[in-house]
Amino acid sequence: MSNAETHLARIRAGEITLQHVPRKEKTHALCVAAVHMNGRDIINVPAHLRSKAVCYAAVYQNPTSIKAVPLPILQDEPGILELALGRNGTLLKWAAETEGVTALLTERMCEKAVNSHGRSLEYVPSQLRTREMVRNAIIRDGALLMLLEGKESLVGDLIEQIHIKHLPDQFKTEKRCLAQVKEQGRLLRYVPLRVMTEEIIEAALQSNPWAIEYVPATFADSAPVKAAIRRGGFPEKLLKNLALQVAG
């Protein structure tokens, strides 16, 4: 068995990385095989062997390997950047802040990055940020509304489409919370105290009696809670906790 074959066998067995192979014995085939196993091994690929095939293989295995892809290759083959962003949206921050790479970004790339990691929306260049991109991201993660302060025109009536679980507290209204707990009582846990009412608690308990677990201490002695307790069916431990809240 030749040295190249030995190195290849050991790399595929996970015994070594390219770092352990003498520079003169590194071949293109060996480098492709190595990054297939561990994308980060691209840093041990000599510059003259860092081909498109090596870069694609490395990024596919580990998207963060994109940081070691030579800029000329990215410029000639932007699909490698798109692959990385689609597999790991957090890399959009790096792309947006790296000289030379920022100019390669497209709307499609940013959309893929945001689909992969919603909070990457923050790093989408303003000229590439579309209303549809913003809306889709926020529907998946309402907390992203916090990044759009002063840009409400981008979201319009979108707040009504975001599940209360993912909606930041400052956007929750009494009307919205009431509607949601009527559908799923245990969503009471996501209702902020500033909009909590006996009506909301009653609706939640009617929908699911076990929502009683999420009744705030200030409402533990309220009429809806007393009525639910009278109907029975709760374990003694839970009732004791409610009694302690009332006492407190």
Secondary structure, DSSP 8 states (H G I E B T S, - for coil): --HHHHHHHHHHTTS--GGGS-GGG--HHHHHHHHHH-GGGGGGS-GGG--HHHHHHHHHH-GGGGGGS-HHHHHH-THHHHHHHHH-TTHHHHHHHSTTTGGG--HHHHHHHHHH-GGGGGGS-GGG--HHHHHHHHHH-GGGGGGGTT-GGGTTTGGGGS-GGGS-GGG--HHHHHHHHHH-GGGGGGS-GGG--HHHHHHHHHH-GGGGGG--GGGTTSHHHHHHHHH----HHHHHHHHHHHH-
